[in-house]
C-alpha cells in the first residue's frame, strides 16, 4: 500500500502485455482493468514494461490516457538496490514509497519526455541488444547452472541456491559494499535486498530446471520481478502468475501478493 494525500491505495503493477491489450480492447477488457485498479489502488509501471510499450503502436494513446490518471513509475533495478542499501542497517524496511515516484500533473508531451528519458537512463538506448548479450553471459556463468532433479525437490537446496544467486546479483550491483563487508568478515544479509531475492526466485523458476532452457525475453520478467516484494497486486500472464503462486506456497516468499491474469479480467460471457 502507498499513502498519497492521506489516503491509502493498493499498488497494482501491470506488465506490458496487459497494457497493450487494454488499448486493443478498450470497451471491455481495458475498461475492466481500469475500473478494477482505480476501485482501490493505483497503477505501477516498471521501466521495462514502459520500454516494451514504447515500441508498440498504442504508446501515443497510452501517453494521452495516463497523462490524466495518477500512477507510479518504479525505479530501475540498480536504483532499487541502492535504496535497499540505504536502509540496510535501518529499523524500517524499504517500502514502495522509496522505490517509486508519482506520475501526475504532466501534459502528454511532458509525460512522453519523462518516460522516454527515464527508460533510456534505466535500461539504455538499445535495451533488447543488451538483454540478449546479458542472457548469453548469464547462461555461461557456473553459478547460474541448473539444479538437478533431486535438488529441485529439496526446499533447503533451492533456498540455498536462491540465496547464492541473489548474492551474485547484489555483488554485481553494489560491489564496493560487498567488498567492505568481506574485508570486515561480515556476512551479507540478502533478505535486506528483497528485490534481488525476488529476481533470484523468478530466475530459478524460469531457468534452473533441466526442462526449462529459458530465452532472452524471460530476462524482462526477471528484471520486473525486483518490484514484486513492494506491490500488492501483479497483473501479468498466466505462466508468471503460476510461478509466483508456487514460490509463495512452497517457499513462503511473496506473502500477500495477489496475481491477476488476463482471463480473470475478461467479461464473463452470458450463456
N, C-alpha and C positions, 0 to 999 in steps of 0.2 A: 504494500500500500504506500501511497505517497500523499502528503498533505499540501494542498495548494489553496491559499487564501482561506485557511482554517477549515477546509473541507477535505475529507479523505477519499481517495479514489483507488480502485484496483488498477494494476498496471498490466495491460494486455499487449504482449509482444506479438507481432504479426510478421509472418515470413512473406517473401516476395511473391510466391505463387498465389497466396491468399489475396494480396493486394491487387495483382493483375486480374485475377478472376472477379474481384469486386467491380472493376470497371467494365469487364466483359458482360457481366450480368447485373447491371445497376439496379433494376427494379425489384429483383428477387433476392439473389444471394447477397449482393452489395448492400441492399437496404437492411437485410437481416443482420449482417455483420456490424454495421454502424449502430443500429438500434441496440444490439447486444452490448457492445462496448460502452456506449455512452449511457446505458442504463445505470451503470455504477462505476465507470472507470475511464481511463484514457488510453489511447494508442501509444505504444512504444515502438520506435523503429531502430533497427541496427544499421550501421554504416554499410554492411554487406548487402542487406536487403535493398537499401536505397540505391546502391550501385547497380544492382540487378534490374530494378525497375527503371532506372535512368536509361537503360539500354532498350526499353520497351516503348511502344507507341503510346501507352497510357500515361507516360510520365508528365506531359503537359497538363492533362486532366487531373492527375494526382496533385500536382502543384496548385492548381486552381481550387480544388476542393479543400486540401489541408492547409491552405493559407488562411482559411476561415475557421478551422477546427483546432482546438487545443490538443497538443500531442507532445510526446517526449522523444528526443533523439539520444540514444545511448552513445557513450564514448567508445572509442576504438579499444581493441583488446589491450594494446600497450598502455593506454591511459587508465583503463580499469585496474590493471595490475599496479600502476603507480598509486592510485587511490587506495588500494588494499595495502600497499606498502606503507603509506602514511598512517594507516590505522593498525599496523602490525602489532604494536605494543599497547594499543589503546584498549580501554574497557568496552567501548561501544564498537560493534562490528560495522563494517562498511555497509551502507544502505543504498537503496535505489536513488535517493536524492543526491548521493555522492557521485553517481556514475551516469547521470542524465542531465540534460538541460531542456527547458521548455521552448517549444516552437510555437509561438503565437504572436499576433500583432505585427506580422510581416506581410507586405504585399506579395503577390505571386512572383514578381520579378526578384524581390529581395530574398524570398524563400528559395527560389531556384538557385541563386548565387550562394546562399548559405549552405545548401545541401551539396552542390557540386564542389564547392571549395572544401567542405568538411570531408566528404568521402575521398577526395583526392589526397587530402592530408592523412586520413586514417588508413587508406588502402594502397595509395599510389595510383598513378595515372593509368597504368596498364595492369589492372588487378588480375585479370584472367591469366595472363602470361606468368605473373608472379605466382599465382596459385598452382599452375602446372609445374613450375620449377620447384616450388616448395614440396609438392606431392612427391616428386622424384627423389628429393633429398630425404624426406621423411621415410619413405619406403626403403631407403638404403642404409638407414641407421640401425645398428644392432639393438638398441634399447627399445625400438619400436617394432620388435618382432612379434610373431603370432604366439598366442598361448596354445598349448596342446589341449587335447580333449579332456584329460584328467584335471588340468588346471582350471578349465572353464566351468567345471562342476564344483570347484572349491572356492567358496566365498573369500576365504582368507588370502588365497593365492591371487585372486582378482583384485582384492583391495590392495595388496602389496604392489601389484603391477600398476594399478591406477595411481598410487602414491608416487611410484618411481617415475612414471611418465609426467605426472603433474610437476614433480621436482625438476625434470628436464625443461619443461615449458617455462617454469619460473626462472630457472638459472639462465636461460637464453634471453629472457626479457629484462631481468634485473641482475646481471652478472656481478656487479660490484658488491651488491648487498649480500649475495650468496657467498662470495669470496671472503667478505668480512666475517660472516658467521663461521665459515670454515676455519679462518685464522684464529678465531676465538674458541674453537672447539665446541661451537653451539649447533644444535640440530635445527634444521629448517622446519617450522610448523606449517605444513602445506594447507592445513584447514583454515589458516588466515588468508588464503588466496582461493576462495570458493570458485572464482571464475575459472581458474586453471584446473581445479579438481573436476569441475563440470566438463570442461573440454576433454579431459582425460577419460572420463566415463563414456562420453559420446564417441571419442576415438575408439575405445575398446569395443563398443557395440557396432561400430562401422567397419573396423579393420581387423581387430585382434581375434579373429575366428578363422580357422582354416578354409571355410567355405565362403568367406567374405573378402574378396580381393580389394574392394574399395575402388574409388575413382576420384579424379581431381575435384569434381563438383561436390563431393562429400565434405571437402575441407570448408566449404561455406557453412555447412551445418555445424562443424566443429567450432569455427570462429564465433558464430552466432550464439552457441551454447554458453559462452562466457557470461552472457547476460542472464541466463536462466535462474541462477540462485537468487536473483534480485526481483523477479517479477512474480505476479500472481497467476496469470493465465497465458498460455502459449497457443496461438492459432497457427497450426502447421500441418504438414502432410501426415498421412496415416503411419508411415514407417517410422518417422521420427517420434511421433506420439507414442507408438508402441515401445520404442526403446526407452523413452523417458519413464513410462509406466513400469517397465520391467526393472529398470535401475532403482526406481522408488520402492517397488515391492520387495526386491531381493536384497538391496544394499542399504535402504533407508535414506538415500540421497534424494533430493527434490521433494522433500516432505512439504505438503501444502500446495504444490504446483499443480494446477489444473491444465489439461490439454484439450483443445477443441480442433476437430478435423473439418474439412470441407463438407463431408457428408452430414455432419451434425448441424451445420448451418444452413443447409438447403431446405427450402419449404417442404413440408410433408404433403405429398400428393394425395388428393382425395381418391378414395376407392371408386 
